[in-house]
Amino acid sequence: MPFAKRLVEPRLLCRRQPCDEEAPPVDDLVSVSNVALSRTLRQLSDLAKHACSVFQELEDELAATGLRVRGLHGKITGLQQGCTELDPKQEAVREYTLLFSF
């Protein structure tokens, strides 16, 4: 089970702090919609930052995997060249029938 690295939770968009007695209440629909829009954009920005970090981690892991694959490819190529240079008629091969009895 993988561990959660990030937690993205929605925030309340249109909730306001209790108004002071001296400040006029924000009842204008345009003001409320502007506040909701700006908070929505802020949440989308935070989500985009999380997505960017996820893709950056994915890119780093893929680059590391690519390096490992290149190293393995080099080792396999070396083994293939070594095997093609061997002559089976000149090399002595022992029998292992005593070790592996089926």
N, C-alpha and C positions, 0 to 999 in steps of 0.2 A: 504494500500500500504506500503510495508516494506521499510525502509530506507536503503540506501547502506552504509555498513560499510567499504568496501574496494573498491578500484578502481584499476583495472589491465589494463594497456594500453601497447601495444607493443612500443618498442623504435626502433629507426632507427639503424639497425645493421651495415651497411657498410658505413655510412656517416662519413666523416673525417673532422677534423678542417682544415681550409685553411693552406696549408703548408707555412712555412717561405721560404724566398728566399734562405737562406743559407742551409737549410736542404734538402737532396735529396728526391724527391717525391717517394711515395710508390706505385710503379707500378707493383711490382712483384706479380703475381697471388697467389703464395703460402702465401705471407704475408697478402694479403687481405683476403684470405680464413681463415687463422689462426685468424685474428682479428674478422671476422664474427662468427667463431666457438666459440671463447672465450666469445663474447658478447651474443651469443645465450645461452651458458651454464649459464652465469650470470642471464639472464632473466628466465631460467628454475629454477634456484635456488631461485629467488625471488618468483616465482609462487609456488614452493614447500613450501616456508615459509608461504605463504598465506593459502595454503591448510592445512598445519599443524595447523595453528591457527583456521581455520574453524572447523576442526575435534576436536580440544581441546575444543572449545566452545560447540560443539555438545555433547561431552562426559560429560562436566560439567552440561549441561541442562538435559541430560538423568539421571545422578546421582541424581540431585535434584528431578526430577520427580519420580525416584525410591524410594527416601526417602518419598515423599508425598504419594505414593501408599502404601508403607509399613505402614505408619501411618493410612491411611484410612482402610487398611485391618485389622489392630488391632482394630479399632473402630467398624468395622462391625462384627468382631468375638465376641467382647464384647456384642454387641447388640443381636447377635444370641444366645449367652449363656443366656443372660437375658430373652429373649423371650421364650426359651425352659424351663426355670425354672418357668415361670408364669403358673398358673393353671386357665384356663378361667372360670371354675365353681366357683372358690373362689373369683376372682377379679370382682368388680362391674364395669360395663361398662355403661356409660350414653348414652342415645340416643340423637342424634343431628339432628333429623328430622326437628325441628323448625328452626334451623339456615340455613339449606340448603334446600330450597324448589325448586324443579325442575319442 
